[in-house]
């Protein structure tokens, strides 16, 4: 989430109050990671569950049962503080409701394009999804809501979930409770590359999955990259990112808190302030330093801000939009007096948080309802976050009648002959010869277009 020299050339003049200390993107493909993942996937494909169990013991220190039984899933919530359990249930319910609303707005349709020629589209869910639920340094408790839950809401018949073993209990109880609430069909205590390989190769007592979803570390991301094509994936997530657009009406303490709220994801998590006020930029930068002194995760958020933090001053709101669209951040907050302008004009972001009362953490924890599996590394230019639509295939169909053939076949014959594809043309010829050439293809062209031709 940095501005390259070439990108800067196309932008209006910028004033940098703080530039990233590290020159370059925060997450490059480490050749050692690529090689290690390749070796692991080859071995898992060749040796099957023997390799999965060996890696579970070597990397996670786990030699117990891999599958979490239904009874354990059902009682997983009992191990949680009541207030945490209630918050998780709230997150599941709101994420489910938003995903259900998304599904309701994806509607099948059929249209008659010409007499006897009907075309349509149906939304059909993929058959099997594998969801990875990370539980590393900080277990992300809402991950199941964003993956398993959304897939089930989309209508996916089978969703298998894997989460890394956690101590002697097999898996983190809060992660398990999230999977249980989200209606996972089967849950396994398997982490990392071995989890993705096991799901993709069909080693967990199930057929191979059609799609892998869920965030993870560099090894998980690389495994998804290498398995893509064999299975579908949601996206290749890099370090978490945040940008805040602020004018002189913003509260610098709130903007600083929100920047640090994402910087604490990891020491290479970029955070950028884009502001139309130099005074606001300096105030937010000072607030970040002040809040870091008291932050228990300053050993993570501090290096992230030092190495990948930015404070950019622009002339006006149009320039702020231009800079934000170049950064294409995963999370984008707007703290201004003209929030609706930004909603109308911003185009490149994973998810937008409008107004100072909206903060990324509301979505990160699943409480606001929108998905937090989002594009990073400027891929928001052409990609969107995970949603029910990612689990649905918009399948088209055509239905032609005898009457439709009269309108279609002559044009297909002409185009096929021009291309030199005789067999293509013959498929039309055998049909129109059966019914007779009673109509010209030109007759089915709408009158306004015919006049232009």
C-alpha positions, 0 to 999 in steps of 0.5 A: 500500500505504497505509492510508486514513483510512476503512480506519483507522477500521475497524482497531483502534488503531495506533501509527505509528513511521514513516508514509509521507512521501508522502500517497497511493498511489505510482503514479497514472496519469500523464495524459501517459503515458496520452496517449502510449500511446494515440497510440503504439497508434493509430499501431502499429495503423494503420501496422503494422511501420513504426511498430514499427521507427520506435519501436524506433529512436527509443526503444531506438536499435535498427535491427537485426533484430527477431527473435532467431534460434534459433541465437542463443537456443541459444548465449545461455547461453555468454555467461554466467558458469557459476555464473549459467547454473547458477542460471538453469537451477535457477530454470527447473527449479523454476518448471516443477516447481511449475507442473506440480504446479499443472496436475496439481491442476486436473482435468477432471470430469463429474457427473450432477446428475439422471438423464440430466443430466450437466454437466462442466468441461474445462481448455483452454489459450488458443491464443496468449500474448505475454510481455513480458520487461523488461530495464531498469535491472535485468534481471529474469532470472527473468521468462521462467520466470514467464511463458513457462515457466508458459504452456508448462507450462499447454499453451499451443501458441504463446508469443511473447516480446519483450524490449527491445534491449540495446546492440549485441547485440540483447537481454540474453543472460541474458534470452534464455537464460531465454526459451530455457530456458522454450521460447519459440516466437519471441523478438523484440528489441522493447521497451515499448509497441511490443512489446505493440502488435505482439503484440496486433495480430499484427505479428510474423509471427504471428496476434494473441495472445490474452493479454499477460503480464509486468511493465514500467514505467508505459508497459507497464502503461498499454499493457496497460490500454488493450489489455485487452478486445482481449486478456486480461492477467495483471494491472496491476502497480504498484511492487513491494511488501513487508510483514513481520510480526514479533514480538519473536522476529524478527531486526531485521537480517533484517527490515530486509534484506528490507524493503530487498530490495524497496525497491530495485526503485524509488524508489516501492516501498512497504515496511511492517513490522507488529510486535507489539513496539514495541522490535522496530519501533524496532530494525528502523527503526534497522537499515534506516538502518544498512544503507542507508549501505552499500547500493550501491542506496541512491539507490533504496532510500533514497527508497523507504523515506523516502517509502513506508516504514511501521513499524506497532505493533499490540497482538497477532497478530489486529490484525497480520492485520487490518492486513496484510489491509488493506494487501494487499501483493504480498509478505508475510513472516512472522517470528514464533513462531506462523507457522502462525497467520498462514498460517491467517488471512491472506487478502490477499496476492500471495505469502506467505513463512513464517518467517525463512528464507523471503525474497522474493528466493528467489521473485523469482529463480525459485529457490523455484519460486513465481511472482513476477508478483503483484497490487499496489496492494491488488488482492490483495483480489480477485486472485491471482498468475500461475499455470497457471490463468490460461492455462487456460479452465475450459470447462463443458459439458452433456449431456442425454438424453431422460430428462433432458429430462423432468426439465428442460423443465417447470421451464424452461417455468415460469420462462420463462413467468414471465419473459415469454421465450416463445422460451426456453420453446418450446425446452423445449416442443418437446422435451418434447412429442416424448417426452411429459410423463411426469415432473414437474420437482418429482420431480427435486428432492432429498427434503430440499429438497422437504420444505423447499419 
